[in-house]
Amino acid sequence: MRVDLFDFELPQDRIALRPVSPRDAARMLVVGADGGLSDRTVRELPDLLEPGDALIFNDTRVIPARLSGQRKRGDAVAQIEATLHMRAGDDSWLAFLKPAKRVNVGERISFGHDSNLCLVGSLDATVEEKREGGEVLLRFDMAGPFLDEAIRTAGHIPLPPYIAARRDDDEADRRDYQTIYAREEGAVAAPTAGLHFTDELMAALEKRGIERHFVTLHVGAGTFLPVKADDTDDHRMHAEIGKVDDATAAALNAVHERGGRVVAVGTTSLRLLESAAGDDGKIAPWSGATDIFITPGYRFRAVDVLMTNFHLPRSTLFMLVSAFSGLEAMRAAYAHAVKDRYRFYSYGDASLLFRSAS
C-alpha cells in the first residue's frame, strides 16, 4: 500500500510533553466495530469491558538506554550519541548512533563522561559492525551485571524524539516513562498504553471480573524510525525480543473458548500475541524475535480489542491500528481527536479500538 495513505496533519500543540496526573485521568476515544466514536476517560475502562474479558499487559521495563560518548582520533574529539535498542550478547548491544557516518568499524567510543560513572568503572565500547540506517553493533569492555549497572548509571531515559527535541529528560521521566507493573528489564521505549494504569484502576478492573495477564516484548528504538519507503512492501521492521509463557497462552485460549475477549494493552502486546498465534487462532507458548509488520488486509487471529495511544503520521503503528479498525475509521477517529484537542503520542491520551467487523 502507498505510505502516503497513512499521512495526516497534526498541530505541534497536540503533542503531550508530560503525562496527566493521575494517570487514569487521561481521555480515551472509543472506536466501535462499526467505526462509531465515543469520548470517554481511561478511568471508565472497566465499564467498557465485560466480566470474563482479559487484559494483556507488556511487563517490559525501560532501561536508560541513551548514552553520550566521545570518539577520539589523535587530538580530535567527536561527540557521539548511542541509543541501545536490542541486546546482542552478554557484552554487546545493537544501537543507533548519531552521527553514524563518521564512525568506522573497529573504532572505540568512550561513554559516560556526563555521569557519575567513575563509581563503577569506564564504559568503553568497540564498533564491531555497521549496518543500515545508523545501526551498529557495540561490544563493551564489561559484561553481564557490571555492564547493566554501568548503563543504569551513565544512561538517560530514551524519550521519544518528538519529546526529546523539545526538552531534556529529567528525574520525573524515570518514574513517568515506566508502567506500574514493569519488571523485565530490556526495553528502550515504554509500552505507552500501559502508562495510563494506576493501582486504583487495576483494582476496579479486578472487581469487574476482568482478568489480567502479562507478556514481555522488549520495545526497541526502531518503533520511532520513520517509514522512508513509498510503499509498505518496501519497509523493513526492526526485530524485538519477546516471550509468551505456557500459562499465559493457556489462559488466553481459555478466554476465547468461553466467549470472552482478549484485550491487548498496547500495540506491543498485540504484535507479540499475533506472532504467537496460529492460523486457527490458538496462542502457543512463544519466545524469540519478532519483526511482524501489520498493515490493512492482515487477518487478526488472537486480539479482539486494542487499547493504545495516538500514533505518528505515516508510522507503522498508525498502519497497525488502521488494519485493526479500518483505514477510513481511523482517519475519521484521528481527525476527531485533533479537532477535539486530544493529547497525542507517548505521554498523551488513549484510544480503545474494537476490531472492525468488516
Buried (B, 14 or more C-beta within 10 A) or exposed (E): BEBEBBEBEBEEEBBBBEBBEBBBBBBBBBBBBEBEBEEBBBBBBBEBBBEBBBBBBBBBBBBBBBBBBBBEEEEEEBEBBBBBBBBBEEBBBBBBBEEBEEBEEEBBBBBBBEBEBEEBBBBBBBBBEBEEEBBBBBBBBBEEEBBBBBBBBBBBBBBBBBBBEEEEBEEEBEEBBBBBBBEBBBBBBBBBBBBBBBEEBBEBBEEBEBBBBBBBBBBBBBBBBEBEEEEBEEBEBBBBBBBBBEEBBEBBBEBBEEEBBBBBBBBBBBBBBBBBBEEEEBBEEBEEEBEBBBBBEBEBBBBBBBBBBBBBBBBBBBBBBBBBBBBEBBBBBBEBBBEEEBBBBBBBBBBBBBBBEE
